[in-house]
Amino acid sequence: MKRILLLSFLLAGLTAFGQIKTPAASPTCKISQAIGLTDFTVEYSRPSVKGRTIFAADGLVKFGKKWRLGANRVTKMSFSTDVMLNKKDLAAGDYAVIATPAAGSWDFHFFGYDSGSWSSYLEKEPTLTITSPVVPMGEKVETFMIMTDEHTSSGANIYFLWDKTMTAIAVSTEVDSKVMANIDKVMSGPSAGDMYQAATYYHQNGKDMKKALEWIEKATAGDDPKFWQVRRKALILGDMGKKAEAIKAATMSMELAKAAGNDEYVEMNKKSIMEWSK
């Protein structure tokens, strides 16, 4: 029994020791930023200079050698829409980003993200490689930093700053066509689907049936009414006591459902027609 108690005490001590948390030498950072209509996110670790030579042939980050663009795990960038980086196309998605610094420029290599282990990308072909010039700085940045600046309605620059070195990636996004399409959609008024949803809500919640009927008639007025929309029209008419019109709508819904291969709606309409015919 004493041995069991002693073992339990030792295990408890080890567990408590394993829960000690200390500050990371290279703290992680996550930034989310809108660029135009694109949601941009970057996740990376931030090493510090600590008196070391950083970018050089014999520095901590050697010229001509691939670098994880931070510390610990590979840097991860995410774009919610297609973008252009330094005028080159990149599809929406999550990317592991590795850099190859040189004295006058950096190459940035974008790989489809599948893990945080940066070495796993070294033998792979990148989805995209772009080159950005280096700009020497007079002031030192102690802790590696990624930030965005110079935002416009359709783009921004992603900056990389460490020690006395700065470089940037120009991001541009397609905004105008999306905004114009949205304006056209909104200004043209609610769609058939919007009318159907509004009519359904009014009908299911016992609101103004005349308004529900007005909306469902607009939803089904086109050349391609859907069987479920016409079914809703039949139900509204039935609840308003307009049984002849309800039967006509249910018959139409039933035929559309047959053409679509939806037996459930066929049976529902048959049952309703029988009830309204009594």
SEBA-187622 format. One record per residue (C-alpha): y, x, z; residue in one letter. Coordinates in steps of 0.02 Angstrom, whole numbers, padded with zeros to 5 digits, always signed. Each point is the difference from the previous one (the first is absolute). Layout:
REM SEBA-187622
YXZa
...
This chain:
REM SEBA-187622
+00000+00000+00000m
+00119+00143+00044k
-00036+00083-00168r
+00042-00163-00090i
+00163-00017+00094l
+00045+00181-00035l
-00037-00021-00186l
+00106-00158-00005s
+00143+00093+00084f
-00010+00143-00126l
-00005-00119-00149l
+00151-00093+00068a
+00092+00165+00015g
-00042+00048-00179l
+00057-00171-00064t
+00164+00016+00093a
+00024+00175-00072f
-00033-00064-00176g
+00140-00127+00018q
+00137+00130+00025i
+00128-00017-00139k
+00120+00139-00049t
+00137+00006-00133p
-00058+00048-00175a
+00059+00167-00066a
+00038-00086-00166s
+00041-00183+00040p
-00048-00133-00124t
+00133-00104-00086c
-00006-00161-00101k
+00149-00062-00100i
+00009-00167-00091s
+00144-00023-00119q
+00045-00122-00139a
+00043+00085-00164i
+00065-00134-00116g
-00132-00136+00013l
-00136+00126+00044t
-00068+00026+00175d
-00017+00188+00025f
-00095+00076+00147t
-00032+00181+00044v
-00112+00063+00141e
+00000+00185+00043y
+00000+00130+00139s
+00155+00102+00043r
-00028+00186+00037p
+00144+00107+00065s
+00061+00172-00053v
-00019+00080+00173k
+00073+00164-00060g
-00124+00021-00142r
+00028+00039-00184t
-00043-00163-00088i
+00015+00005-00190f
-00038+00173-00071a
-00134+00100-00089a
-00066+00049+00172d
+00072-00147+00099g
-00082-00138+00098l
+00005-00103-00162v
-00039+00125-00137k
+00077-00012-00171f
-00124-00058-00131g
-00122-00072+00128k
-00033-00185+00027k
+00070-00070+00162w
-00036-00165+00088r
+00187-00037+00006l
+00007+00001+00189g
-00128+00041+00134a
-00170-00065+00053n
-00042-00140-00124r
+00055-00018-00180v
+00164-00089-00030t
-00025-00180-00057k
+00123-00096-00109m
-00013-00183-00047s
+00095-00098-00134f
-00016-00190-00008s
+00046-00006-00186t
-00010+00115-00150d
+00134+00135+00007v
+00063+00150-00096m
+00007+00169+00090l
+00110+00127-00087n
-00011-00116-00152k
-00190-00001+00000k
-00100-00160+00026d
-00102-00029+00158l
-00095-00160+00033a
+00019-00097+00163a
-00120+00059+00136g
-00036+00124+00139d
+00007+00185-00039y
-00043+00165+00085a
+00140+00122-00043v
-00024+00188-00004i
+00135+00124-00049a
-00004+00172-00080t
+00164+00085+00051p
+00076+00143-00099a
+00164+00093+00017a
+00094-00107-00126g
-00098-00163-00006s
-00139-00102+00078w
-00143-00090-00085d
-00050-00165+00080f
-00179-00059-00031h
-00041-00185+00027f
-00182-00050+00030f
-00071-00174+00030g
-00013-00005+00190y
-00175-00006+00075d
+00011+00106+00159s
+00119+00100+00108g
-00095+00163-00028s
+00115+00097-00116w
-00133+00127-00049s
-00103-00141-00079s
+00130-00012-00139y
+00009+00185-00046l
-00136-00009-00132e
+00054-00169-00071k
+00110-00037-00149e
+00163-00081+00056p
+00055-00168-00069t
+00173+00072-00026l
+00086+00170+00019t
+00188+00016-00004i
+00118+00147+00024t
+00162+00002+00099s
+00127+00141+00016p
+00033+00084+00168v
+00175-00003+00075v
+00034+00136+00131p
+00093-00062+00155m
+00124+00091+00111g
-00056-00092+00157e
-00177+00008+00067k
-00106-00156+00028v
-00115+00045+00145e
-00128-00140-00019t
-00069-00049-00170f
+00081-00162-00060m
-00031-00128-00137i
+00140-00126-00028m
+00079-00111-00132t
+00181-00001-00055d
+00115-00046-00145e
-00069-00176-00010h
+00050-00110-00147t
-00058-00174-00046s
-00146+00075-00095s
-00037+00172+00072g
+00024+00139+00127a
-00041+00182+00033n
-00139+00056+00116i
+00055+00161+00084y
-00109+00137+00075f
+00091+00118+00119l
-00066+00145+00103w
+00075+00164+00058d
+00134+00037-00131k
-00089-00081-00146t
+00029-00172-00076m
-00076-00090-00149t
-00008-00181-00054a
-00093-00128-00106i
+00102-00128-00097a
-00076-00174+00015v
+00046-00138-00122s
-00067-00177-00002t
+00009-00148-00118e
+00114-00128+00081v
+00101-00091-00133d
-00146-00086-00090s
-00072-00059+00167k
+00165-00067+00062v
+00036-00087-00165m
-00173-00080-00001a
+00026-00059+00179n
+00172-00070-00043i
-00071-00093-00150d
-00140-00073+00106k
+00112-00057+00142v
+00140-00066-00110m
-00120-00099-00108s
-00048-00101+00152g
-00163-00028+00094p
-00164+00021-00094s
-00138-00129-00019a
-00090+00088+00141g
+00153-00016+00113d
+00012-00186-00041m
-00184-00024+00038y
+00013+00090+00167q
+00151-00102+00052a
-00082-00164-00052a
-00160+00046+00092t
+00095+00041+00160y
+00096-00164-00006y
-00158-00099-00034h
-00108+00083+00132q
+00135-00015+00133n
+00047-00182-00033g
+00176+00036-00062k
+00097-00085-00141d
-00134-00057-00124m
+00129-00038-00135k
+00059+00180+00006k
-00180+00062+00003a
-00037-00104-00155l
+00156+00065-00087e
-00054+00180+00029w
-00183-00025-00047i
+00051-00086-00161e
+00106+00152-00044k
-00145+00115+00046a
-00119-00092-00118t
+00122-00038-00140a
-00041+00153-00107g
-00130+00023-00136d
-00124+00081+00119d
-00012-00099+00163p
-00130+00061+00123k
-00136-00116+00064f
+00044+00031+00182w
+00183-00040-00033q
-00042-00163-00088v
-00118-00040+00144r
+00146+00017+00120r
+00101-00119-00109k
-00142-00127+00008a
-00007+00011+00190l
+00188-00022+00017i
-00003-00152-00114l
-00148-00071+00095g
+00089+00018+00167d
+00153-00086-00076m
-00108-00149-00049g
+00016+00033-00186k
-00186-00014-00030k
+00001-00025-00189a
+00104+00157-00023e
-00107+00091+00129a
-00159-00043-00097i
+00079+00063-00161k
+00049+00165+00082a
-00172+00019+00083a
-00085-00030-00167t
+00107+00136-00078m
-00038+00119+00144s
-00185-00037-00017m
+00000+00041-00186e
+00096+00161+00030l
-00121+00048+00139a
-00148-00031-00115k
+00076+00115-00131a
+00026+00132+00134a
-00177-00019+00067g
+00057-00056+00173n
-00129-00128+00057d
+00080-00020+00172e
+00161-00072-00072y
-00099-00108-00121v
-00090-00083+00146e
+00158-00017+00105m
+00089-00088-00143n
-00149-00115-00033k
-00001-00052+00182k
+00187-00034+00001s
-00010-00101-00162i
-00136-00109+00077m
+00105-00030+00158e
+00159-00043-00096w
-00096-00115-00118s
-00058-00117+00138k
